């Protein structure tokens, strides 16, 4: 218990130092401290959570690998910096995409899709319209800044996966209606808003407050994800109780 509290303390220290360096204009150190937040949370999950979900663990590992990859590549000397940047952009984002896919699969395992499709038709319609609109807005912001056609497809897949994650988390909450599903939805909501703020920071205006809010939301997302990982998915439907991972 003591060791876990120490690691949680390290997470908070990284967050505080990120904020200090971000607002003081030292973007490099801010980026480094930001990049170690999720890997530390992953270490806490591996060593201090007894009931581990393999899919959730894969989500944490792939997300952490992408964060650490950025720090490692930033400290490498290379003859062609553009090639190094391209590798980081494509491979790093691919790791994030796979991380989110693992989380989507984890959420999907707790859903009865026949029941959901039958009873949540209106929800599906509203979510489809909302997702289409959000996708249009995001690409209206991103597209003018893209150089290669491959960038467009990568960003498209990335944003689609994010919106699927949010939709699945919301449907999971409607279906299971418990604390675990609520934490999953809040986590997904925070991570999506964090990504939207990242888009605004990268493509619209690089203001410190946007990066700070994006990181704060991301930390909130992983707090909710971590808390749900310690709970059983106890579902109350038609007066029957059953437990799933």
N, C-alpha and C positions, 0 to 999 in steps of 0.2 A: 504493500500500500504506500509506504514511504517513497519507494523508487518511482512509482507511478506519479505521485504528486510532484516529485522533482522534475520529471519529464514534462508534466503539464506546465510547471513553472517555466521550463525552457521554451515551450510553445508561446507562452504569454510574453516572455522576454523578447523572443524573435519578433513578435507582433509589435511590441512597443518600440523596439529599435528600428523596425521597418518604418513605423509612423514618424519617428524622430528624423531619420535620414531622408525620408521622402519629403517632408516639409522643410527640411534644411537645404534641399537641393542636391543631395548626394544620392543620385538615382542608382548608381552601381551598388553601393552598400545596401540600399533599400531593397533592391532586387534580390541580392543574396539572402538577406534575412527573410524576405517573403518566400523564397524558394525552399527554405528549410522547415517551414511550418507544417506542411502536409507530411513530409517524410518523418518528422517527429511524431505526429499523430499516428502514422502507420506503425512505428515502433511500439507505441503505447498499446495499440490494438493487438499486435502480434504477441506481446509478452504479458499483457494484463487482462485480456478478455478471454474467459474460459471457453464460452460457446462461440466458436468462430464460424462464420459463413465463408466458404471458399470463394464464392462469387464476389462478396464484399471485400475480401482480402485482395483478390485480383484487381478490383477497382482501385483500392488504395495503392497497391504496388505500381500499377501502370501509371496512375496519376503522379505518384512520387518520382518514378523514373523520368517522366517528362520534365518535372521541376528540376531535378538534379542534373539532367542532361544539359539544360540551359546554362547552369553554373559551370559545368565541366568544359563545355565548348567555348564559353566566354574566356576561359583561361588558357586556351590552346593557341599556339602560334601556327599560322597556316599561310601558305603562299597565295591562296585565292580566298580572301575573306567572304566573297559573295557565295562561293560554293559551300563554305562552312555555314553561312546563314541559311542557304537553301536547305541544307541537310537538317539543320535545327528546326526550320519552319515546317517541313514536310513530316519528318520523323517524329518531332515533338508533338505536333497536332494529331498525328496518327495514334500516338500513345494515349492522348486525351480521349480520342474517339473510342478506342477499344475499352478504356476505363469506363466511360459512360455506358457502353454496350453491356459490359458485365453487370453494371448496376441495373440496367433495364431488364436484363434476364432475371436477375435476383427478384426484382419487383414482380415480373410476370409470373414467376413460379407460385406466387401466393394468390393469383387471380384465377377465377373460373371464367374463362373468356365467353363461354356460351351464356352464362348468367349475365355477364356484363353487357354483351351485345344485345341481349333480349330486353334488359331492364334500364339501360342507360343510352337509349337511342338519341334523345335530345342532347345529352351531354356530349356524345360523339360529334353531333352536328356542330354544336357551339365550339368545341375544342378544335375541330377541323377548320372552321372559319377563322378562329383566333390564331391558330398556328400559321395558316396561309398568310394572314395579314402581317404577323410578326416576321415571317420569313421574307416577305416583300420589303418591309421596312429595313431589316438588317442588310439585305442585299442592295437596297438603294443607297445605303451608307457605304458599304464595302466595295461594291463593284467599280466605282470610279478610281479606286486606289490599287486595283489589281493589274498586274502586268501580263501574266501568262494565263492561258485558258485552264491549265491544271490548277492554278490558284482558285479559280472560280468554283471548280468542282469540289476541291477540298473544303472550301468555306461552306459550300452548299450542304455537303454531307455532314460537316461538323454541326451546322445549325439545325439540320433536320434531326440529328441524333439528340441534340439538346432538347428540342421541342417534344420529341417522342418521350424522353425521360420525364419531362414535366407532366405531360398528359397521362403517362402510365402511373406516375406517383399520385396524381389527383384521382384517377379512376380507382386506384388501389385504396385510397382513403375512403371514397364513396362505398366501395365494396366491403372492406374489412371494418371500417369505423372503429378504430382503436388507437391507443397512444402510439404504438409502433408505426402504424401507417401515417399518422399525423406528423410524426417526426420525419418520416421519409419525404412526405410532401413538402414540409417546411424546408428541409434540406435541399430538395430539388428546386424549389422556388428561389431560395437564396442563391444557389449556384447559377441559375439561369439569369437572374438579375445581375449577378456579379459579372457574367460573361457579356451581358449587354453593356454594362459600364466599361468593361475592357474595350469593347468595340468603339465606344464613344471616346475613350482615352487615346486609343491608337489612331483612329481615323478622323476624329473631329477636332478635339483640342486636348493637348497633353497637360491638363491641370492636375495638380497634386491631389486635390480633393476627390477627383474621380477615381484615381488609382487607390487612394485610401479607402474610399467607400467600397470599391470592388473587392479589395482584400478583406475588409471587415465582413462583407457579406459571404465571401468564400469561407472565412473562418467560422462564421455562424453556420454555414451549410455543413461543414465537417463536424461541428459540435452536435448538430441534430442527427447526422448520419451515425456518429459514434454512439450517441445515446440510444438510438433505435437498435443498434447492433447488440445491445445487452438485454433486449426485451424479447419475450416470446410473442409470436403472432397469434394471439388468442382471438378467434373470430366468433362473433355472436350473430348467427343467422338462422332464422326460423327455429329459435329456441334450442339450437344444437351448438355445442361448444367443441371446437377441435383446435389442436395446436400444430402449427407447421413451423419450419425454420424461418 
